[in-house]
């Protein structure tokens, strides 16, 4: 029996990368009859050119359809397209909800003023690791490559932010995305995702993770998606929602400037947006 990871799907055939080789296999009949879902990124056990079992997943993304992603690279810009702080907060929360870690990339950073770059860094450096990316020289690509090493990663961000360009710079291959429409939206192909080897890890070749419908049922679940809160001293109440409670360490950190007010305002706005505030 051999263990490996599914790297691509071609009809009923799956490519599985093991420690020593890549195998082309099919699911055992029992798995087919049970309608067992097998996704790119799944860890599987293989015997006699058949997948005999699928290991429990860490997570499962719907777009792209891939399993066991542990890093999401969120590209954002301050211009063309411009994302509001609420847009960035919404995407960071969506990433946190998958169980993957975020890496925030400020694309076209070389086109910004020093003041704008510093404001962005001051706002988000506690929310996620942050890398600036040049639109001209590609400065920042090697830093991103180093951050991705050993991970299964997917690129995320609004259409036109440069996901496909970054994918090409990282892998030397073109990402499978369509051209931009007149409305500025990327038309992605319907082919299945694949994992492209990158150092000791993989990069999903169909950029487009945009899980923006936040599946939240409790304000504390939303609160846990803001890493800055963890750095504040413990609140008076263990179940503090950081809104109206007295002796709230988060509100105090905001008042003292230790937590960016815009992040706190995004937290309150998202709470209202999903009906939890």
C-alpha positions as CSV (number, residue, x, y, z in Angstrom):
1,X,0.0,0.0,0.0
2,X,1.3,3.5,-1.0
3,X,0.2,6.9,0.4
4,X,0.2,10.0,-1.8
5,X,-1.7,13.2,-2.7
6,X,-4.0,13.7,-5.6
7,X,-2.5,16.3,-7.9
8,X,-4.9,16.2,-10.9
9,X,-8.0,14.5,-12.2
10,X,-8.6,13.4,-15.8
11,X,-12.1,11.9,-16.1
12,X,-12.1,8.8,-14.0
13,X,-8.3,8.7,-13.7
14,X,-6.4,10.4,-10.9
15,X,-2.7,11.4,-10.7
16,X,-1.3,10.7,-7.3
17,X,2.1,12.0,-6.2
18,X,4.0,9.8,-3.8
19,X,7.4,10.3,-2.2
20,X,9.1,8.7,-5.2
21,X,6.8,8.8,-8.2
22,X,3.5,9.9,-9.8
23,X,0.9,7.2,-10.3
24,X,-2.1,7.1,-12.6
25,X,-4.9,5.3,-10.7
26,X,-8.6,4.8,-10.5
27,X,-10.9,4.5,-7.4
28,X,-11.6,1.0,-6.2
29,X,-15.1,-0.2,-7.1
30,X,-16.3,0.2,-3.5
31,X,-15.4,3.9,-3.5
32,X,-17.3,4.4,-6.8
33,X,-20.4,2.6,-5.5
34,X,-20.3,4.7,-2.3
35,X,-19.9,7.8,-4.5
36,X,-16.9,8.8,-2.5
37,X,-15.8,12.3,-3.5
38,X,-12.1,12.5,-4.4
39,X,-10.6,16.0,-4.9
40,X,-7.3,17.4,-6.0
41,X,-5.4,17.8,-2.8
42,X,-6.8,14.7,-1.1
43,X,-4.4,12.4,0.6
44,X,-5.2,8.8,-0.5
45,X,-4.0,5.2,-0.1
46,X,-3.2,3.4,-3.3
47,X,-2.9,-0.4,-3.9
48,X,-2.6,-2.2,-7.2
49,X,-3.2,1.0,-9.2
50,X,-6.4,1.7,-7.3
51,X,-7.3,4.3,-4.7
52,X,-8.5,2.2,-1.7
53,X,-9.2,5.0,0.8
54,X,-9.3,8.8,1.2
55,X,-7.9,10.4,4.4
56,X,-10.1,12.9,6.3
57,X,-9.6,16.4,5.0
58,X,-8.3,19.5,6.8
59,X,-10.6,21.6,4.6
60,X,-12.4,21.7,1.3
61,X,-12.7,24.7,-1.0
62,X,-15.6,25.0,-3.4
63,X,-14.0,27.4,-5.9
64,X,-11.6,26.0,-6.9
65,X,-12.6,22.5,-5.8
66,X,-9.6,21.5,-3.9
67,X,-8.8,19.9,-0.5
68,X,-6.2,20.4,2.2
69,X,-5.2,23.9,1.3
70,X,-3.1,25.4,4.1
71,X,-2.2,28.8,2.7
72,X,-4.3,31.4,0.8
73,X,-2.4,34.2,-0.9
74,X,-4.7,37.3,-0.9
75,X,-3.7,39.9,-3.5
76,X,-5.0,43.3,-3.0
77,X,-4.4,46.8,-4.5
78,X,-5.3,50.3,-3.6
79,X,-6.1,51.3,-7.2
80,X,-7.4,49.6,-10.3
81,X,-9.1,47.7,-8.8
82,X,-9.4,49.5,-5.4
83,X,-10.6,47.4,-2.5
84,X,-12.0,49.0,0.6
85,X,-10.8,48.1,4.1
86,X,-14.2,46.3,4.5
87,X,-13.5,44.3,1.3
88,X,-10.1,43.2,2.6
89,X,-11.5,42.3,6.0
90,X,-14.3,40.2,4.4
91,X,-11.7,38.2,2.4
92,X,-9.4,37.7,5.4
93,X,-12.3,36.4,7.4
94,X,-13.3,34.1,4.6
95,X,-9.8,32.7,4.6
96,X,-9.7,32.3,8.4
97,X,-13.0,30.3,8.2
98,X,-11.4,27.7,5.8
99,X,-8.7,26.9,8.5
100,X,-6.0,28.0,6.1
101,X,-3.5,30.7,6.9
102,X,-3.6,34.0,5.0
103,X,-0.7,35.7,3.3
104,X,-1.5,39.3,2.3
105,X,0.2,40.6,-0.9
106,X,0.0,44.3,-1.8
107,X,0.2,44.2,-5.6
108,X,1.4,47.3,-7.5
109,X,3.1,48.5,-4.3
110,X,5.7,50.4,-6.3
111,X,3.0,52.6,-7.8
112,X,1.9,53.8,-4.3
113,X,3.2,56.7,-2.3
114,X,5.3,55.9,0.8
115,X,2.5,57.3,2.9
116,X,-0.1,54.8,1.3
117,X,2.2,51.9,1.7
118,X,2.9,52.7,5.4
119,X,-0.8,53.2,6.1
120,X,-1.6,49.8,4.6
121,X,1.2,48.1,6.5
122,X,0.1,49.8,9.8
123,X,-3.5,48.6,9.2
124,X,-2.8,44.9,8.3
125,X,0.6,43.8,9.6
126,X,-1.0,42.2,12.6
127,X,-3.8,40.7,10.6
128,X,-1.6,38.6,8.3
129,X,2.0,38.4,7.0
130,X,2.4,41.1,4.4
131,X,4.5,41.3,1.3
132,X,4.7,44.2,-1.2
133,X,4.8,43.2,-4.9
134,X,6.2,45.4,-7.7
135,X,4.1,45.6,-10.9
136,X,7.2,46.4,-13.0
137,X,10.3,44.6,-11.7
138,X,8.5,41.7,-9.9
139,X,10.3,42.5,-6.7
140,X,8.6,40.5,-3.9
141,X,8.1,37.4,-6.0
142,X,11.0,35.5,-4.4
143,X,9.8,36.5,-1.0
144,X,6.4,35.1,-1.8
145,X,7.9,31.9,-3.3
146,X,9.8,31.4,0.0
147,X,6.6,31.9,2.0
148,X,4.8,29.3,-0.1
149,X,7.5,26.6,0.2
150,X,6.2,23.5,1.9
151,X,2.6,24.6,1.6
152,X,-0.4,23.8,-0.6
153,X,-1.5,27.3,-1.6
154,X,-4.1,29.0,-3.7
155,X,-4.2,32.6,-5.0
156,X,-7.2,34.8,-4.1
157,X,-8.2,38.4,-4.9
158,X,-10.5,40.5,-7.1
159,X,-10.4,40.2,-10.9
160,X,-7.7,42.3,-12.4
161,X,-5.5,42.3,-9.3
162,X,-2.7,40.2,-10.9
163,X,-3.3,36.6,-9.8
164,X,-2.5,35.1,-13.2
165,X,0.6,37.2,-13.6
166,X,1.9,36.2,-10.1
167,X,1.1,32.5,-10.9
168,X,3.2,32.7,-14.0
169,X,6.1,34.4,-12.3
170,X,6.1,31.8,-9.5
171,X,5.7,28.7,-11.7
172,X,6.8,29.7,-15.2
173,X,3.5,28.4,-16.5
174,X,0.3,30.2,-17.5
175,X,-2.6,30.0,-15.1
176,X,-5.8,28.6,-16.7
177,X,-7.9,31.8,-16.7
178,X,-9.8,33.4,-19.5
179,X,-9.4,37.0,-20.8
180,X,-11.0,39.9,-19.0
181,X,-14.5,40.8,-20.1
182,X,-15.6,44.3,-20.8
183,X,-16.9,44.5,-17.3
184,X,-13.5,43.7,-15.9
185,X,-14.3,40.3,-14.6
186,X,-12.1,37.3,-15.3
187,X,-13.8,34.4,-17.0
188,X,-12.4,31.2,-15.5
189,X,-12.4,27.9,-17.3
190,X,-14.5,25.0,-16.0
191,X,-11.6,22.6,-16.0
192,X,-10.7,20.9,-12.8
193,X,-8.0,22.4,-10.5
194,X,-4.5,20.9,-10.6
195,X,-1.6,21.2,-8.2
196,X,1.6,22.6,-9.7
197,X,4.7,21.6,-7.9
198,X,6.5,24.6,-6.3
199,X,9.5,23.9,-4.2
200,X,8.5,21.4,-1.5
201,X,4.8,22.4,-1.9
202,X,2.1,23.0,-4.5
203,X,0.2,26.0,-6.0
204,X,-3.3,25.5,-7.3
205,X,-3.4,26.4,-11.0
206,X,-6.8,27.9,-11.1
207,X,-6.7,31.2,-9.1
208,X,-10.1,32.4,-8.0
209,X,-10.8,31.6,-4.3
210,X,-13.6,34.1,-3.6
211,X,-15.6,32.7,-0.7
212,X,-17.3,36.0,0.2
213,X,-20.6,34.6,1.6
214,X,-19.5,34.3,5.2
215,X,-21.0,31.3,6.9
216,X,-21.1,32.6,10.4
217,X,-23.6,31.7,13.2
218,X,-22.1,33.6,16.2
219,X,-20.4,36.9,16.7
220,X,-17.6,35.1,18.7
221,X,-16.9,33.1,15.6
222,X,-16.4,36.4,13.7
223,X,-14.3,37.8,16.5
224,X,-11.9,34.8,16.3
225,X,-11.2,35.7,12.7
226,X,-9.4,38.9,13.8
227,X,-5.9,38.0,14.9
228,X,-5.3,41.5,16.4
229,X,-7.8,40.7,19.1
230,X,-5.6,37.9,20.4
231,X,-2.8,40.4,21.2
232,X,-5.0,42.5,23.4
233,X,-5.1,41.8,27.2
234,X,-7.9,39.5,28.3
235,X,-11.3,41.2,28.5
236,X,-13.2,41.3,31.8
237,X,-15.7,38.8,30.4
238,X,-14.5,35.6,28.8
239,X,-17.4,35.8,26.3
240,X,-16.9,39.4,25.4
241,X,-18.1,40.4,21.9
242,X,-16.0,43.6,22.0
243,X,-19.0,45.8,21.4
244,X,-20.8,47.2,24.4
245,X,-19.3,45.2,27.3
246,X,-17.4,47.1,30.0
247,X,-13.7,46.6,30.5
248,X,-13.2,45.3,27.0
249,X,-9.5,45.0,26.2
250,X,-10.1,45.3,22.4
251,X,-12.0,48.5,22.7
252,X,-9.3,49.8,25.0
253,X,-6.6,48.8,22.5
254,X,-8.5,50.7,19.7
255,X,-8.8,53.8,21.9
256,X,-5.1,53.7,22.6
257,X,-4.2,53.2,19.0
258,X,-2.7,49.7,19.5
259,X,-5.3,48.2,17.2
260,X,-6.2,50.1,14.0
261,X,-9.7,51.7,14.3
262,X,-10.5,50.8,10.7
263,X,-10.1,47.1,11.6
264,X,-12.4,47.4,14.5
265,X,-14.9,49.3,12.3
266,X,-14.7,46.5,9.7
267,X,-15.4,44.0,12.5
268,X,-18.6,45.8,13.5
269,X,-19.7,46.3,9.9
270,X,-19.3,42.6,9.1
271,X,-21.2,41.7,12.2
272,X,-24.1,43.8,11.0
273,X,-23.7,42.5,7.4
274,X,-24.2,38.8,8.5
275,X,-26.9,39.7,11.0
276,X,-24.9,39.0,14.2
277,X,-24.7,42.5,15.6
